[in-house]
């Protein structure tokens, strides 16, 4: 058994990592830490984590996190770099925050208010890259940046079209809806039940959402050249889930069969990315609690656009599941170990 510490364990992301680690046959939960919630029993914050209910949240310090095989950082953006630089190179560090996702320093400073800390190998194993998959950069890595939840859904939805040359990289539009847990656990008036129930609303409109440069970075890595994306996120009255719809101009001469073949080829051997049978469309309820992405793609011949829809649980495959998947690759374990393929229904 290899021991894994979780920093930021009182948040949604940290709690999801712990839920998955409890079912992992080869990883053991080590220290659990928090900021303002330090000193409280974990069960008072995450009552669903019954086996860990009596654990007391410790302060997030290097001393507490040291002496583990791996550390998962589920901290607010801008807080991971200071901790990570003090942990030894022999410790695998997986960061669920944004600190090390972006390679372009200018892109970081445009969207975030802290200095650029650099970049780590990007933790999306299934992402098609120019000549391979991102998985190749993660096996045995000691530092990994977990993707954002929107970029997980959007990038995996659109990447096959760019890698396969069947969509135009210069005309991509995405509209996506997320559950409220994507905003974290801090109390915010616009996320109160009375504000959210029975209502949908847009936010981050006009290219200002922080996940935009991450999505563009991922899609540009597919080999089709620089990609610019128009991304509009919306808030949906549900606790978990993302439903992302992406459209792009079809490449000249590409047929509907060639479009579908691009997605089939990209994901035919991927255990967590599922292209659904033709005519069946993804829904967020089908992926709740699973580490899977459900996809469907079609060609709208009338307007010459490819339409892709992706559903993902923002807390599992979108955050905690991705972290555990990356841990498996970094620690030499089978990639699917401890990760649920089936969702929860109803």
HELIX and SHEET records of a PDB file:
HELIX    1   1 UNK A   12  UNK A   22  1                                  11    
HELIX    2   2 UNK A   42  UNK A   44  5                                   3    
HELIX    3   3 UNK A   50  UNK A   52  5                                   3    
HELIX    4   4 UNK A   62  UNK A   65  1                                   4    
HELIX    5   5 UNK A   80  UNK A   84  1                                   5    
HELIX    6   6 UNK A  105  UNK A  111  1                                   7    
HELIX    7   7 UNK A  134  UNK A  137  5                                   4    
HELIX    8   8 UNK A  149  UNK A  163  1                                  15    
HELIX    9   9 UNK A  180  UNK A  183  5                                   4    
HELIX   10  10 UNK A  189  UNK A  191  5                                   3    
HELIX   11  11 UNK A  193  UNK A  196  1                                   4    
HELIX   12  12 UNK A  212  UNK A  220  1                                   9    
HELIX   13  13 UNK A  256  UNK A  267  1                                  12    
HELIX   14  14 UNK A  284  UNK A  286  5                                   3    
HELIX   15  15 UNK A  316  UNK A  320  3                                   5    
HELIX   16  16 UNK A  321  UNK A  330  1                                  10    
SHEET    1   A 7 UNK A  58  UNK A  59  0                                        
SHEET    2   A 7 UNK A  27  UNK A  34  1                                        
SHEET    3   A 7 UNK A   2  UNK A   7  1                                        
SHEET    4   A 7 UNK A  70  UNK A  73  1                                        
SHEET    5   A 7 UNK A  92  UNK A  95  1                                        
SHEET    6   A 7 UNK A 143  UNK A 145  1                                        
SHEET    7   A 7 UNK A 121  UNK A 122  1                                        
SHEET    1   B 2 UNK A 128  UNK A 129  0                                        
SHEET    2   B 2 UNK A 132  UNK A 133 -1                                        
SHEET    1   C 7 UNK A 201  UNK A 203  0                                        
SHEET    2   C 7 UNK A 229  UNK A 235 -1                                        
SHEET    3   C 7 UNK A 167  UNK A 178  1                                        
SHEET    4   C 7 UNK A 242  UNK A 250 -1                                        
SHEET    5   C 7 UNK A 305  UNK A 312 -1                                        
SHEET    6   C 7 UNK A 293  UNK A 300 -1                                        
SHEET    7   C 7 UNK A 273  UNK A 275  1                                        
END                                                                             
